[in-house]
């Protein structure tokens, strides 16, 4: 897989991209790489992680899988590498269904997702958008789409790892895993490095530890790590730009630094949003009970 990704980086003027969402999580990475590899003979698809190259370190769980597969991070195509897109460029969106960043100027020819459908790109040649209640992971949707193709063990590892993380290892108490996720597990697990339940559990916990360890990150890096942005209509024909940053630590811990509110204001200003949300999801160390908290920070300048 490393050789394939390196070959994508040598394309001098790419015309075909597969891109995940701006959070750059493992689901997005796995789906982009898998689609580009499976359909490599149909077009020179370049898989893109929609984050800056310097921000790859914000996702240690991704780095864990890349090391396992022997993939050099230098061979990953990042947002920095994508420039001057227009309608002559063809793009497949995975793990989101509204183009962002430079990809809004391209021609969207495919959409594969498991989020709320924004009803865009209805004329795309490939459009498979499952509701969150029907698919816990985009990797499961992609696995169904490519079910008749050969998947090398490296792709099975990538896709299965993403599904394990997104479904919290098929935890029934969490309720994220749906029928399509179990179907994908049955397709991928036997050909992966973690064919047994015990092996999969050990691998999942290793990824969770890596994902939840944000001790090496600054507040600004934590905000960038899992960030998405959207617009919504307000009163009197105004439009609010809203940012949502997710974190894996308790809100009181996240807010503990002396410069927290200054960093929040700086980040919100850089992103150009009126409201910044902090979404926390974490497990209590004493009883493994999961908790969620929401923090809101509004800027003084409201939309007009």
Long-range contacts (C-beta under 8 A, 24 or more apart in sequence): 1-33, 1-37, 1-69, 1-70, 1-71, 1-152, 1-154, 1-155, 1-158, 2-69, 2-70, 2-71, 2-72, 2-75, 4-37, 4-40, 5-33, 5-47, 5-71, 5-75, 5-76, 5-77, 6-72, 6-75, 8-36, 8-44, 8-45, 8-46, 8-47, 8-75, 8-77, 9-74, 9-75, 9-77, 9-81, 11-44, 11-46, 14-44, 14-46, 14-89, 15-43, 15-44, 15-88, 15-89, 15-90, 16-43, 16-44, 16-45, 16-46, 16-89, 16-90, 16-91, 17-45, 17-46, 17-47, 17-48, 17-82, 17-85, 17-89, 17-90, 17-91, 17-92, 17-103, 17-106, 18-45, 18-46, 18-47, 18-48, 18-91, 18-92, 18-94, 19-47, 19-48, 19-50, 19-91, 19-92, 19-93, 19-94, 19-103, 20-48, 20-49, 20-50, 20-94, 20-95, 20-96, 21-50, 21-95, 21-96, 21-100, 21-228, 22-50, 22-51, 22-96, 22-100, 22-101, 22-227, 22-228, 22-229, 23-51, 23-225, 23-226, 23-227, 23-228, 23-246, 24-49, 24-50, 24-51, 24-55, 24-56, 24-58, 24-59, 24-62, 25-59, 25-62, 25-95, 25-165, 25-226, 26-59, 26-61, 26-62, 26-65, 26-161, 26-162, 26-165, 26-207, 27-95, 27-137, 27-138, 27-139, 27-162, 27-165, 27-166, 28-94, 28-95, 28-96, 28-138, 29-62, 29-158, 29-162, 30-139, 30-158, 30-159, 30-161, 30-162, 31-94, 31-95, 31-112, 31-138, 31-139, 31-142, 31-159, 31-162, 32-94, 33-155, 33-158, 34-139, 34-142, 34-146, 34-151, 34-155, 34-158, 34-159, 35-92, 35-94, 35-112, 35-142, 35-146, 37-155, 38-146, 38-149, 38-151, 38-155, 43-90, 45-92, 46-77, 47-77, 48-77, 48-78, 48-79, 48-81, 48-82, 49-76, 49-77, 49-78, 49-79, 50-79, 50-100, 50-101, 50-103, 51-78, 51-79, 51-224, 52-78, 52-79, 52-80, 53-78, 53-79, 53-80, 53-81, 55-221, 55-224, 55-225, 57-216, 58-217, 58-221, 58-224, 58-225, 59-211, 59-225, 60-210, 60-211, 60-213, 61-165, 61-207, 61-208, 61-210, 61-211, 63-210, 64-206, 64-207, 64-210, 65-157, 65-158, 65-161, 65-207, 68-157, 68-193, 69-154, 69-157, 69-158, 92-126, 93-121, 94-138, 94-142, 95-138, 97-121, 97-129, 100-229, 112-138, 112-141, 112-142, 112-145, 113-138, 113-141, 114-138, 114-140, 114-141, 130-180, 133-178, 134-178, 134-180, 135-178, 135-180, 135-181, 136-163, 136-166, 136-167, 136-176, 136-177, 136-178, 136-181, 137-162, 137-163, 137-165, 137-166, 137-167, 137-181, 137-184, 138-162, 138-166, 139-163, 139-166, 139-184, 140-178, 140-180, 140-181, 140-183, 140-184, 141-180, 143-183, 143-184, 143-187, 143-188, 144-180, 144-183, 144-184, 147-187, 151-188, 151-191, 153-191, 153-192, 153-193, 156-188, 156-189, 156-191, 156-192, 157-192, 157-193, 157-194, 159-184, 159-188, 160-184, 160-185, 160-188, 160-189, 160-192, 160-194, 160-200, 161-203, 161-207, 163-188, 164-200, 164-203, 164-204, 164-207, 165-204, 165-207, 165-208, 165-211, 169-200, 169-201, 169-204, 174-290, 211-248, 212-248, 212-249, 212-282, 214-247, 214-248, 214-249, 218-263, 219-254, 219-257, 219-259, 219-260, 219-263, 219-264, 220-263, 220-266, 220-267, 222-247, 222-254, 223-263, 223-264, 223-267, 223-276, 224-267, 227-271, 229-271, 229-273, 234-303, 238-302, 238-303, 238-304, 239-303, 240-274, 240-275, 240-303, 241-271, 241-272, 241-273, 241-274, 241-275, 241-303, 242-273, 242-274, 242-275, 242-276, 242-277, 243-267, 243-268, 243-271, 243-273, 243-275, 243-276, 243-277, 244-276, 244-277, 244-279, 245-276, 245-277, 245-278, 245-279, 246-279, 246-280, 246-281, 247-278, 247-279, 247-280, 247-281, 248-280, 248-281, 248-282, 249-280, 249-282, 250-280, 250-282, 250-291, 250-293, 251-278, 251-280, 251-293, 251-295, 254-278, 254-280, 254-295, 255-295, 261-297, 264-297, 265-297, 265-299, 268-297, 268-299, 269-299, 273-299, 274-298, 274-299, 274-301, 274-302, 274-303, 275-299
